[in-house]
Amino acid sequence: MCVNYSRMHERSPEIEEIVESVLAFARERLLREGLTIGASALESDLVETNTIQLGEEGSGLGAVLNHYIETLAANCIAADHPAYLSFIPAAPTKASTVFDMAVSASSIFGGFWQAGSGAIFAENQVISWLAREFGMPESAAGTFVQGGTVGNLSALVAAREHARRLYLDRGEQEPRRWVAVCNEEAHSSLTSAARVMDIDLIRVQPDDKGQMRGSDVRGVLEAQGTAVFAVVATAGSTNFGIIDDIASIAKLRSEFPFWLHVDGAYGLAGMLSPLVRTDFRGVEEADSVIVDPHKWLFGPLDACALIYRDGELGRAAHTQRASYLDTVTGSPEKSPTDYAIQLTRRVRGLPLWFSLAVHGAAAYRDAVTATVLRAREISEEIKKRPYLRLVREPQLSIVAFERVGWDGGQLAQWSERLLDRQQAFVRPSSYHGRPHLRFAIINPLTTFEQLAAILDTLSDSVEDSMVGAVPLSVSGAR
Ligand SMILES: *Cc1c(COP(=O)(O)O)cnc(C)c1O
């Protein structure tokens, strides 16, 4: 018995058909007008409608691709839809998305400089450009990792390693428990990082505007001393888009020698807009920062830029050593694997590089500014409507508001119907137990009219809110 195994790799009419068909689908999806938001299915429904079993025999191109398009892709939510307003959406530029396909087609191993020097050079240009935008020095270096969760973890590992070295140099015993400090509202990935690192994470109460300030952190530093190896300032909280008072936190370092990490996974891209740039004062002092291109930098899923003020401190913590790596760890150029918890990686910074190089930074500034303005406009509209209450003025592009008189259950019901009708994807959130709704606006195609029409559906009772409401056409081209 002989299976012709090379038929999967060799160029042949069959392979050409597979390549052309998949590219045709990708092309259609990229240029589609009138994108629908999509749906979320129960696993049991998908089991029932599944037509593709994985077995010894293949099912053939037509059946598999059809199943993907009709059933699988249809039961996913398009994070790039202009009415996707939950969590933090994605709004990749067309150039970045199509270039992501070019990256996939190129099979570049992005772990080591020698394997991907050209691509890594371009990624590093983006890292340098971001570092300059954030006011960091020339020595800044880093890489792209999968997401903010891995970025935060990698930065905190480097921070602790640095602190350990300082203890060692002084001939002192390490603290019994290492401590990192962040805002009570900081992202859940920090809790996850603390668990992985087996450290304590102290979440401090911010001021009444939700910003963590130096004065809020001082108490912890005085009580915990040098066990505090890192303070994490959030530059754009996930729930509200609040930026901590980074400058006042940075100032404390003249008294306490902690590593300042800035988690700007969502918000740091806001520095591209002159409207809010000054709110980030202090970022230039950070020892490390992260920002996710897949959020507000209009790149495709998934990528996080992790940047160290002093690249050597990242390398000291993360360089992997082994006999089978000897030939590459000796190279004078820095390798992406040296900066984070990862070895094999795709060059996930290239889609942003391509789009930024093609369109120029000014277009990015305009796009970020447009979404900040959109958030302000719809906040004013919310204030005009008596059945709504703005939770707080948006600092960046996240607008949180309450529907007066509705509980969490009613909001959830409303949200389901909004999605069923393909009008919008708006999931309820909450703050200190109080349910609210949230528009996370990062897509420059999201219009004021679209947002106002969503507010309209909140004016009646939950039952009435959907009667006669006309689904808004949500053409991606607008
Ligand atoms: C989204 C987010 C993260 C996590 O990033 P992922 O890319 O989802 O892993 C961390 N911090 C903040 C502030 C975020 O908004």
The ligand as an SDF file (V2000), in Angstrom:
LIG
                    3D

 15 15  0  0  0  0  0  0  0  0999 V2000
   -6.3800   43.6100   26.1720 C   0  0  0  0  0  0  0  0  0  0  0  0
   -5.5580   44.0200   27.3130 C   0  0  0  0  0  0  0  0  0  0  0  0
   -4.5670   43.1640   27.8400 C   0  0  0  0  0  0  0  0  0  0  0  0
   -4.3820   41.7630   27.3570 C   0  0  0  0  0  0  0  0  0  0  0  0
   -3.9440   41.7350   26.0390 O   0  0  0  0  0  0  0  0  0  0  0  0
   -4.1900   40.4550   25.1270 P   0  0  0  0  0  0  0  0  0  0  0  0
   -3.6140   40.8700   23.8220 O   0  0  0  0  0  0  0  0  0  0  0  0
   -5.6640   40.2350   25.0840 O   0  0  0  0  0  0  0  0  0  0  0  0
   -3.4770   39.3080   25.7590 O   0  0  0  0  0  0  0  0  0  0  0  0
   -3.7760   43.6470   28.8640 C   0  0  0  0  0  0  0  0  0  0  0  0
   -3.9480   44.8860   29.3380 N   0  0  0  0  0  0  0  0  0  0  0  0
   -4.8970   45.7240   28.8730 C   0  0  0  0  0  0  0  0  0  0  0  0
   -5.0290   47.0860   29.4560 C   0  0  0  0  0  0  0  0  0  0  0  0
   -5.7390   45.3110   27.8430 C   0  0  0  0  0  0  0  0  0  0  0  0
   -6.6910   46.1480   27.3780 O   0  0  0  0  0  0  0  0  0  0  0  0
  1  2  1  0
  2  3  1  0
  2 14  2  0
  3  4  1  0
  3 10  2  0
  4  5  1  0
  5  6  1  0
  6  7  2  0
  6  8  1  0
  6  9  1  0
 10 11  1  0
 11 12  2  0
 12 13  1  0
 12 14  1  0
 14 15  1  0
M  END
$$$$
